[in-house]
């Protein structure tokens, strides 16, 4: 018995050591799994409009121009986020690049109204505070997204319009321009063609589309950006020139919080582009966030349902770009194409124009 007892002790010690070893292996495996699914530090996604954008109708030169401008814009926001800047700064500065380009229906490239003027709309939202700002129907503010942010941060209001918004912009020292700044020949020619047909024409619908000499088809020209910064704060912004040949001070979804723009740190940040009337009726941007919050679905699933089912069934066309609180990004649209790009914290860049790209 005395000889057996030491053997039992040795067996017990060996068994215990084996269990500890197995336990350590399990811990290493779990740790490795956590590392591979680590939340990105930051992320940014943009759009430059969606619609009937077909490769067969795009010249190689113009395709390169759009890709270059999309890359230029998103890299501006990426650098802000990489250096620890806020998602709001990234959104604003990224949209500025697209507003200053005649390629997009926002800022410099805004379409013309029936009165041969340019009326611009924009909005921005802070996911941390749920504060928001928007401007509508401005004609002299060079970068409407800057005005939207000023309204959010320096006024007690959410939306200002027309002359009042322009007065506020001047008081805040924002850059204003003569109305001639927004003139581009192709946009003015689009208006003349629309007037010849004597009907209101969407800048983006293939059934009511103007002949665009740049892409020989139709598109949504709104621009937008959604971003997540290193502090976990989300933000989104949208800017547009609206509808070609629009009348009566028409305002679309771009400046309407919940339709064209929405951000909430608990869920996601969204910017919309499409037939504004349908996006307003559907409250597209907020609906995606609400599905995530109340149903617990992913950003990808919420975006798919809202765009491919709800919006489509209503008769609306367009798309959204969005990023959630975990850095997941989506670019969902029910049209033939959408100008779009993403960048993550690793500096990986994707650019798309046509539906089959991404």
C-alpha positions, 0 to 999 in steps of 0.5 A: 500500500505504501508503494502504491500511494506515491504512484497515485500522487504522481498520477494526480500531479500529472493529470492536474498539469495536463488540465492546466496546459489544456486550459492555457491552450483554450485561453490562447485560442480565445485570445486569437479569436478576439484579435481576428475580430478586433473592432477597427479603430476608425472607418469612412465611407462616401458616395457621390450619387446613385442612378442609371450609371452604366459603363457602356455610357461612361467615357474612359476619361470621365471614369478616371476623373470620378475615381480620382475625385472619390479617392481624393475626397475619402483620403482627406477624411481618412487622414483626419481620422488617422490623426485622431480627428473627429468624425464630424471633421472628417465628414465635413472636410470630405464633403468639401472636396466633392462640393468643390468639384463640378462632377457632382450635383452639390456645391460647384456642380449643382443643377439649375432650378426652373428659375435658372438659379442654384438652390443648395441643401445640406445636413450633418449629424453628430452621433454622440449628442444626436445634435444636427444641423441643416440648410436648405435653398441657399444660393450664395454659400460656397460649401453648404455642409459647412453651414449645416455644421455651423447651424448645428453648433452655433444656433438653437435651431436644426434647419435654416433656409433661404435668405435667413440661412445665408444671413446666418452664414455671413454672420458666422464668417462662412465663405459666400460667392456670387451666384455665377460661381455655381454655373456649369455649362453642362448643368445649364444645358440640362435645364434647357433640355428639361424646359424643352420637354416642359416637365420637372426632371429628376437629376437621377431617374431614368424615366425622367432623366436629362441627357447628361453629356458627361455620362450619357445617362442619368444619375443621382448627384447628391454627395455624402459621407459617414465616419467612425472616429477613434473615440467611437463617435459616429457622424454623417453628412449629405449635400446636394443641388437637388432636382433639375428644373425644380420649382416652388422652392422644392426641398428634397431629403438631403437636408432632412434629418432621418431621411437624408442623414442620420447618426447615432453612436448606439447604432450607425451613421447613414447618408442617402442618395436618391429620389428625395420624395421617397426617402422622405416618406420612408425616413430611410436613414433613421429607419436603418438605425431603428431596425438595428436598435429595436430589432437587433439586426446588423447594419447590412441586413437593415440596409438591405431591407430598407433599400431593396424591400421597403424603398423599392416596394414604394417605388423609390430608387437610390441608395445609402452608405453607412458605417456602424459603431463597430466599423462595419460599412455598407453601400446599398443601392437598387440602381445600376450604379453608385459612385462610392468608396471606403477606407478602413483603419488599415488604409485599405481603399475600395472604389466603385461606380457600377453595381457589379464592382463591389 
